[in-house]
C-alpha cells in the first residue's frame, strides 16, 4: 500500500492552463511506522535490487531496530528499494514495498543493485562527455526507442511531443555510435537515445559482467538481541514469582 506526495499541485494546475512544459515530482512512500517516524533520516533510493543473503536467503524486518521478521526472501529475488536508513552501528537498511502490499526493511549488505543506468554511469564515467543540445532529427509524433543504458537488451518506447528532446551528455560506443543521455522528458527519466538510429531496436548489445559481492555472515544490528537490563529484570521476576508460589503452596507451619 502506498501514498503519494505531490508538491505544488496548485501551481501545476495553474501552469497547465498555459503552454509551458512542467514536471511533477511524485515520490512513492511505503506505509511503515518506522519510516514515518524517521523519514528525515532516510535517503531516497528508488532502485531495483537483487537479494544476496549469506545462506541463500535473508530476512526482512518490521524496522531496522526490530527483531520481528516480516518475511524471508530468497537469493536472486528482486525487490524495489525506495528509501534507505543507516542505523547507529553503521548498517544501511533498504525499505521495500512489493506488489502484494508487503513492506519491510532489508540489510543492504544482503542485496546488490541490478545493473542499470546508474551502474553504467559509474563504470563509464571517464567516457561520458558533458554536452547539451536538442535532438533536432526527431519530429512531433515520432515513436522512438530509448534505453536504460547504451546497449541494454531491453529498450522502452517514447512518443515525441511538441517540445524537443534535450540531452545533457554523450557516450560514444566502441563502434563509434553516439548515445545521447536525456534526464527527463514527459514523465520518463534518465534514458539514452541511439543517435545513429533512434527508430529501430537493432543496436549493438553491451555485454555486462556484473560481479556479485560476497555477503557477510552476519551484521551487528542495532537493537538486536536481548539487553542486559531486560535479562536482569526477567531473572528478578522469576525469583519473586518463585518466592510467591512457595509461600502459597508451601506455607510455613506453625510451631
VOPA-765979 format. One line per 10 residues: number of its first residue (from 1); their letters; for each residue x, y, z of N, C-alpha, C. Coordinates in steps of 0.1 Angstrom, whole numbers, padded with zeros to 4 digits. Example, Ala and Ser with C-alpha at 12.3 -4.5 7.8 and 13.67 -1.06 7.14 Angstrom:
<atoms>
1	as	0132 -0057 0078 0123 -0045 0078 0132 -0033 0078 | 0128 -0022 0071 0137 -0011 0071 0129 0000 0079
</atoms>
This chain:
<atoms>
1	xxxxxxxxxx	0009 -0012 0000 0000 0000 0000 0009 0012 0000 | 0005 0022 -0008 0014 0034 -0010 0006 0046 -0009 | 0012 0057 -0005 0006 0070 -0006 0015 0079 -0014 | 0009 0090 -0020 0016 0098 -0029 0018 0112 -0023 | 0031 0116 -0024 0034 0130 -0021 0036 0138 -0033 | 0028 0148 -0036 0029 0156 -0048 0030 0171 -0044 | 0042 0176 -0047 0044 0190 -0043 0039 0200 -0053 | 0033 0211 -0049 0030 0222 -0057 0018 0219 -0067 | 0008 0212 -0062 -0003 0208 -0071 -0011 0220 -0076 | -0013 0230 -0067 -0020 0243 -0072 -0012 0250 -0083
11	xxxxxxxxxx	0001 0250 -0081 0010 0257 -0091 0009 0249 -0104 | 0009 0236 -0103 0009 0228 -0116 -0004 0230 -0123 | -0015 0231 -0115 -0028 0233 -0122 -0029 0246 -0129 | -0023 0256 -0123 -0022 0269 -0130 -0014 0269 -0142 | -0002 0262 -0141 0007 0261 -0153 0001 0253 -0164 | -0009 0244 -0161 -0015 0236 -0171 -0024 0244 -0180 | -0027 0256 -0176 -0036 0265 -0184 -0028 0272 -0195 | -0015 0272 -0194 -0007 0278 -0204 0002 0267 -0210 | 0008 0270 -0222 0016 0260 -0229 0030 0260 -0224 | 0032 0256 -0211 0045 0256 -0206 0048 0241 -0201
21	xxxxxxxxxx	0058 0235 -0205 0061 0221 -0201 0065 0221 -0186 | 0059 0213 -0178 0063 0212 -0163 0065 0198 -0160 | 0071 0195 -0148 0072 0182 -0143 0068 0181 -0129 | 0060 0171 -0126 0056 0169 -0112 0064 0157 -0106 | 0071 0160 -0096 0079 0150 -0089 0071 0142 -0079 | 0068 0130 -0082 0060 0121 -0074 0068 0111 -0068 | 0068 0110 -0055 0076 0100 -0047 0066 0090 -0040 | 0069 0078 -0043 0061 0067 -0036 0067 0065 -0023 | 0058 0065 -0013 0062 0063 0001 0055 0050 0007 | 0063 0039 0009 0056 0028 0016 0051 0032 0030
31	xxxxxxxxxx	0040 0026 0033 0034 0029 0046 0041 0020 0057 | 0049 0026 0065 0057 0019 0075 0059 0028 0087 | 0056 0024 0099 0057 0032 0111 0071 0037 0114 | 0081 0029 0112 0095 0033 0115 0098 0044 0104 | 0095 0042 0092 0098 0052 0082 0091 0066 0085 | 0079 0065 0089 0071 0077 0091 0078 0085 0103 | 0083 0077 0113 0089 0084 0124 0104 0089 0121 | 0110 0083 0111 0124 0087 0108 0126 0091 0094 | 0116 0096 0087 0117 0099 0073 0128 0110 0070 | 0130 0119 0080 0140 0129 0078 0154 0123 0078
41	xxxxxxxxxx	0156 0111 0083 0169 0104 0084 0171 0094 0072 | 0161 0093 0064 0162 0084 0053 0166 0090 0040 | 0172 0082 0031 0177 0087 0018 0169 0080 0007 | 0165 0089 -0002 0157 0084 -0014 0165 0076 -0023 | 0161 0063 -0026 0169 0054 -0034 0162 0051 -0048 | 0150 0046 -0047 0142 0043 -0059 0150 0035 -0069 | 0154 0023 -0065 0163 0015 -0074 0160 0000 -0072 | 0162 -0008 -0082 0159 -0023 -0081 0171 -0030 -0076 | 0169 -0039 -0066 0180 -0047 -0060 0177 -0062 -0061 | 0188 -0069 -0060 0187 -0084 -0061 0191 -0089 -0047
51	xxxxxxxxxx	0183 -0098 -0041 0186 -0104 -0028 0199 -0113 -0029 | 0208 -0111 -0019 0221 -0119 -0019 0225 -0122 -0005 | 0217 -0131 0002 0219 -0134 0016 0230 -0144 0017 | 0235 -0146 0030 0247 -0154 0033 0243 -0169 0030 | 0232 -0173 0035 0228 -0187 0034 0217 -0190 0023 | 0218 -0182 0012 0208 -0183 0002 0195 -0176 0004 | 0195 -0168 0015 0182 -0161 0018 0185 -0150 0028 | 0176 -0141 0030 0178 -0131 0040 0164 -0127 0045 | 0163 -0122 0057 0151 -0118 0063 0148 -0103 0062 | 0135 -0100 0061 0131 -0086 0061 0124 -0084 0074
61	xxxxxxxxxx	0127 -0072 0080 0122 -0069 0094 0112 -0058 0093 | 0105 -0057 0104 0095 -0046 0106 0101 -0032 0106 | 0113 -0032 0112 0121 -0020 0112 0136 -0023 0114 | 0145 -0014 0112 0159 -0017 0114 0163 -0020 0128 | 0155 -0017 0138 0158 -0019 0152 0148 -0029 0158 | 0141 -0037 0150 0132 -0047 0155 0137 -0061 0151 | 0134 -0070 0160 0137 -0084 0157 0125 -0091 0151 | 0114 -0084 0149 0103 -0091 0143 0104 -0092 0128 | 0104 -0104 0123 0106 -0107 0109 0092 -0105 0101 | 0093 -0099 0089 0081 -0097 0081 0080 -0109 0071
71	xxxxxxxxxx	0092 -0113 0065 0092 -0124 0056 0107 -0128 0053 | 0108 -0139 0046 0122 -0143 0042 0123 -0143 0027 | 0133 -0137 0022 0135 -0136 0007 0146 -0144 0003 | 0145 -0151 -0009 0155 -0160 -0014 0164 -0152 -0023 | 0177 -0157 -0024 0187 -0151 -0033 0182 -0151 -0047 | 0185 -0141 -0054 0180 -0139 -0068 0167 -0132 -0070 | 0160 -0131 -0059 0147 -0124 -0059 0149 -0109 -0060 | 0141 -0102 -0067 0143 -0088 -0069 0133 -0080 -0060 | 0137 -0069 -0055 0129 -0060 -0047 0132 -0046 -0051 | 0122 -0037 -0051 0124 -0023 -0054 0126 -0016 -0040
81	xxxxxxxxxx	0138 -0010 -0039 0141 -0003 -0027 0138 0012 -0029 | 0129 0018 -0020 0125 0031 -0021 0134 0041 -0013 | 0137 0037 0000 0145 0045 0008 0155 0037 0016 | 0165 0043 0021 0175 0036 0029 0176 0044 0042 | 0180 0037 0053 0183 0042 0066 0195 0036 0072 | 0204 0044 0078 0216 0039 0084 0214 0040 0099 | 0216 0028 0105 0214 0027 0120 0226 0032 0127 | 0226 0032 0140 0236 0038 0149 0249 0030 0148 | 0248 0017 0143 0260 0009 0142 0266 0009 0127 | 0260 0018 0119 0266 0020 0106 0260 0010 0095
91	xxxxxxxxxx	0250 0002 0099 0244 -0007 0089 0234 0001 0081 | 0234 -0001 0068 0225 0005 0059 0213 -0004 0056 | 0201 0001 0057 0189 -0007 0055 0181 -0002 0044 | 0175 -0011 0036 0166 -0006 0025 0151 -0010 0028 | 0143 0000 0025 0128 -0002 0027 0122 -0005 0014 | 0115 -0017 0013 0109 -0022 0001 0094 -0022 0003 | 0087 -0023 -0008 0072 -0024 -0008 0069 -0032 -0021 | 0064 -0044 -0019 0061 -0053 -0030 0047 -0051 -0036 | 0045 -0058 -0047 0032 -0057 -0054 0020 -0062 -0045 | 0023 -0071 -0036 0013 -0077 -0027 0010 -0069 -0014
101	xxxxxxxxxx	0017 -0057 -0013 0015 -0049 -0002 0024 -0052 0010 | 0034 -0061 0008 0043 -0064 0018 0054 -0053 0019 | 0056 -0049 0032 0066 -0038 0034 0076 -0043 0045 | 0088 -0040 0043 0098 -0044 0053 0112 -0037 0050 | 0121 -0039 0060 0134 -0034 0059 0144 -0046 0057 | 0153 -0044 0048 0163 -0054 0045 0177 -0048 0046 | 0187 -0055 0053 0201 -0050 0053 0206 -0049 0039 | 0211 -0037 0035 0217 -0035 0022 0229 -0044 0019 | 0235 -0049 0030 0247 -0058 0029 0242 -0071 0022 | 0229 -0074 0022 0224 -0087 0016 0217 -0084 0003
111	xxxxxxxxxx	0220 -0073 -0004 0215 -0070 -0017 0225 -0064 -0025 | 0223 -0064 -0038 0231 -0056 -0047 0222 -0051 -0058 | 0226 -0039 -0064 0217 -0033 -0074 0218 -0040 -0087 | 0206 -0042 -0094 0206 -0047 -0107 0213 -0037 -0116 | 0220 -0042 -0126 0228 -0033 -0135 0218 -0024 -0142 | 0221 -0011 -0141 0211 -0001 -0147 0219 0011 -0151 | 0212 0022 -0154 0218 0034 -0159 0228 0040 -0149 | 0225 0039 -0136 0235 0044 -0126 0247 0035 -0126 | 0246 0022 -0127 0258 0014 -0128 0266 0017 -0140 | 0260 0019 -0152 0267 0023 -0164 0274 0036 -0162
121	xxxxxxxxxx	0268 0046 -0157 0274 0059 -0155 0287 0058 -0146 | 0286 0049 -0136 0297 0047 -0127 0309 0039 -0134 | 0305 0030 -0143 0316 0022 -0150 0322 0030 -0161 | 0315 0039 -0167 0320 0046 -0179 0320 0061 -0177 | 0322 0065 -0165 0322 0079 -0162 0333 0087 -0169 | 0344 0080 -0172 0355 0087 -0179 0353 0088 -0194 | 0342 0081 -0199 0340 0082 -0213 0327 0090 -0217 | 0320 0094 -0206 0308 0102 -0208 0311 0117 -0208 | 0308 0123 -0219 0312 0137 -0221 0300 0147 -0219 | 0302 0157 -0211 0291 0167 -0209 0289 0175 -0222
131	xxxxxxxxxx	0277 0174 -0228 0273 0181 -0240 0258 0183 -0240 | 0254 0195 -0243 0239 0197 -0243 0234 0201 -0257 | 0221 0198 -0259 0215 0202 -0271 0202 0195 -0273 | 0195 0198 -0284 0182 0191 -0288 0185 0181 -0299 | 0177 0170 -0298 0178 0160 -0309 0169 0165 -0320 | 0175 0173 -0329 0167 0180 -0339 0162 0171 -0350 | 0167 0159 -0351 0162 0150 -0362 0148 0144 -0359 | 0144 0146 -0346 0131 0140 -0342 0120 0150 -0345 | 0108 0145 -0349 0096 0153 -0351 0085 0149 -0342 | 0076 0158 -0339 0065 0156 -0331 0057 0144 -0336
141	xxxxxxxxxx	0053 0134 -0327 0046 0123 -0332 0055 0111 -0335 | 0068 0113 -0336 0077 0101 -0338 0077 0092 -0327 | 0078 0079 -0330 0079 0069 -0319 0093 0063 -0320 | 0101 0065 -0309 0115 0061 -0309 0117 0051 -0297 | 0129 0045 -0298 0133 0036 -0287 0143 0043 -0278 | 0141 0041 -0265 0150 0047 -0255 0155 0035 -0246 | 0167 0037 -0240 0174 0027 -0234 0179 0031 -0220 | 0178 0021 -0210 0183 0025 -0196 0198 0028 -0196 | 0205 0022 -0206 0220 0025 -0208 0223 0020 -0222 | 0234 0026 -0228 0238 0022 -0241 0240 0007 -0243
151	xxxxxxxxxx	0233 0001 -0252 0235 -0013 -0255 0227 -0023 -0246 | 0218 -0017 -0238 0209 -0026 -0229 0201 -0035 -0238 | 0197 -0047 -0232 0190 -0057 -0240 0175 -0053 -0242 | 0169 -0046 -0233 0155 -0043 -0234 0153 -0028 -0234 | 0148 -0022 -0245 0145 -0008 -0246 0131 -0005 -0242 | 0128 0007 -0241 0114 0012 -0239 0111 0021 -0251 | 0099 0025 -0251 0095 0034 -0263 0091 0048 -0258 | 0091 0057 -0267 0088 0071 -0263 0082 0078 -0275 | 0071 0085 -0273 0065 0093 -0284 0069 0107 -0282 | 0075 0113 -0293 0080 0127 -0292 0068 0136 -0292
161	xxxxxxxxxx	0068 0146 -0283 0058 0156 -0282 0062 0169 -0290 | 0055 0179 -0288 0058 0192 -0295 0071 0198 -0290 | 0074 0196 -0278 0087 0202 -0272 0098 0192 -0276 | 0110 0198 -0279 0121 0190 -0284 0127 0181 -0272 | 0133 0170 -0276 0140 0161 -0267 0154 0167 -0265 | 0157 0171 -0253 0170 0177 -0250 0179 0167 -0242 | 0192 0167 -0246 0201 0158 -0240 0212 0166 -0232 | 0219 0160 -0222 0228 0167 -0214 0242 0160 -0214 | 0244 0149 -0220 0257 0142 -0221 0257 0132 -0232 | 0269 0128 -0236 0271 0119 -0248 0281 0108 -0245
171	xxxxxxxxxx	0278 0096 -0249 0287 0085 -0248 0289 0079 -0262 | 0301 0077 -0266 0304 0071 -0279 0309 0057 -0277 | 0301 0047 -0283 0304 0033 -0281 0316 0028 -0289 | 0319 0016 -0287 0331 0010 -0293 0331 0010 -0309 | 0319 0011 -0314 0317 0011 -0329 0316 0026 -0334 | 0317 0035 -0325 0316 0049 -0330 0302 0055 -0329 | 0293 0048 -0325 0279 0053 -0324 0277 0062 -0312 | 0270 0073 -0314 0268 0083 -0303 0255 0080 -0296 | 0255 0080 -0283 0244 0078 -0274 0241 0091 -0267 | 0229 0096 -0267 0226 0109 -0261 0218 0106 -0248
181	xxxxxxxxxx	0222 0112 -0237 0215 0110 -0224 0205 0121 -0222 | 0193 0117 -0218 0182 0126 -0215 0178 0124 -0201 | 0178 0135 -0193 0175 0133 -0179 0160 0132 -0176 | 0152 0139 -0185 0137 0139 -0182 0130 0144 -0195 | 0119 0136 -0198 0111 0140 -0209 0097 0135 -0207 | 0087 0143 -0204 0073 0140 -0202 0071 0127 -0194 | 0077 0127 -0182 0074 0116 -0173 0085 0105 -0173 | 0093 0104 -0184 0103 0094 -0185 0117 0100 -0181 | 0124 0093 -0172 0136 0098 -0167 0148 0090 -0171 | 0160 0097 -0171 0173 0091 -0172 0173 0080 -0183
191	xxxxxxxxxx	0173 0083 -0195 0174 0073 -0206 0183 0078 -0217 | 0187 0068 -0225 0196 0071 -0236 0190 0069 -0250 | 0193 0078 -0259 0188 0077 -0273 0200 0074 -0282 | 0198 0063 -0291 0209 0060 -0300 0208 0069 -0312 | 0217 0079 -0313 0216 0089 -0323 0217 0084 -0337 | 0224 0073 -0339 0226 0067 -0352 0212 0062 -0358 | 0204 0056 -0350 0191 0052 -0355 0181 0050 -0343 | 0174 0061 -0339 0165 0060 -0328 0152 0053 -0331 | 0150 0049 -0343 0137 0043 -0347 0137 0028 -0347 | 0148 0022 -0345 0149 0007 -0345 0156 0002 -0333
201	xxxxxxxxxx	0153 -0010 -0329 0159 -0016 -0317 0171 -0024 -0319 | 0176 -0025 -0332 0187 -0033 -0335 0200 -0025 -0333 | 0204 -0024 -0320 0216 -0017 -0316 0226 -0027 -0311 | 0239 -0023 -0311 0249 -0032 -0305 0247 -0035 -0291 | 0245 -0048 -0287 0242 -0052 -0273 0255 -0052 -0265 | 0254 -0045 -0254 0266 -0044 -0245 0266 -0056 -0235 | 0276 -0064 -0235 0278 -0075 -0225 0282 -0069 -0211 | 0274 -0073 -0201 0276 -0068 -0188 0282 -0080 -0179 | 0293 -0077 -0173 0298 -0087 -0163 0297 -0081 -0149 | 0286 -0084 -0143 0284 -0078 -0130 0288 -0088 -0119
211	xxxxxxxxxx	0298 -0083 -0111 0303 -0092 -0101 0294 -0092 -0089 | 0290 -0104 -0084 0281 -0105 -0073 0289 -0104 -0060 | 0287 -0095 -0051 0295 -0093 -0039 0293 -0105 -0030 | 0303 -0107 -0021 0302 -0118 -0011 0295 -0112 0001 | 0284 -0117 0006 0277 -0111 0017 0284 -0115 0030 | 0282 -0107 0040 0288 -0111 0054 0280 -0122 0060 | 0286 -0129 0069 0279 -0140 0076 0268 -0134 0085 | 0271 -0123 0091 0261 -0116 0099 0265 -0101 0101 | 0256 -0094 0106 0258 -0080 0109 0255 -0077 0123 | 0262 -0067 0129 0260 -0063 0143 0249 -0053 0143
221	xxxxxxxxxx	0237 -0058 0145 0225 -0049 0144 0222 -0041 0156 | 0217 -0029 0154 0212 -0020 0165 0199 -0026 0170 | 0198 -0028 0183 0186 -0033 0189 0184 -0048 0188 | 0193 -0055 0182 0192 -0070 0181 0196 -0076 0194 | 0190 -0087 0197 0194 -0094 0209 0186 -0089 0221 | 0189 -0095 0233 0182 -0090 0245 0192 -0082 0253 | 0187 -0071 0258 0196 -0062 0266 0199 -0068 0280 | 0210 -0064 0286 0214 -0069 0299 0203 -0065 0310 | 0198 -0053 0309 0188 -0048 0318 0176 -0057 0318 | 0172 -0061 0305 0160 -0069 0304 0162 -0083 0310
231	xxxxxxxxxx	0174 -0088 0308 0178 -0102 0314 0177 -0101 0329 | 0183 -0090 0335 0183 -0089 0349 0168 -0088 0354 | 0160 -0080 0347 0146 -0079 0351 0139 -0092 0351 | 0141 -0100 0340 0135 -0113 0339 0139 -0122 0350 | 0152 -0122 0354 0157 -0131 0364 0150 -0127 0378 | 0150 -0114 0381 0144 -0109 0393 0129 -0113 0393 | 0122 -0112 0382 0108 -0115 0381 0106 -0130 0384 | 0115 -0138 0379 0114 -0153 0382 0116 -0156 0397 | 0126 -0149 0403 0128 -0151 0417 0116 -0147 0426 | 0111 -0135 0423 0099 -0131 0430 0087 -0140 0429
241	xxxxxxxxxx	0085 -0144 0416 0074 -0153 0413 0075 -0166 0420 | 0088 -0171 0420 0091 -0184 0427 0088 -0183 0442 | 0092 -0172 0448 0090 -0170 0463 0075 -0169 0466 | 0067 -0162 0457 0053 -0161 0460 0047 -0175 0459 | 0050 -0183 0449 0045 -0197 0447 0048 -0206 0459 | 0061 -0204 0464 0065 -0213 0475 0056 -0209 0487 | 0054 -0196 0489 0046 -0191 0501 0032 -0196 0500 | 0026 -0196 0488 0012 -0200 0486 0010 -0215 0488 | 0019 -0223 0481 0017 -0237 0481 0024 -0244 0493 | 0034 -0238 0498 0041 -0244 0510 0042 -0234 0521
251	xxxxx	0031 -0231 0527 0031 -0221 0538 0039 -0226 0550 | 0045 -0217 0558 0053 -0221 0569 0044 -0226 0580 | 0047 -0238 0585 0039 -0244 0596 0041 -0238 0609 | 0029 -0236 0616 0030 -0230 0630 0036 -0240 0639 | 0044 -0236 0649 0050 -0244 0659 0041 -0247 0671
</atoms>
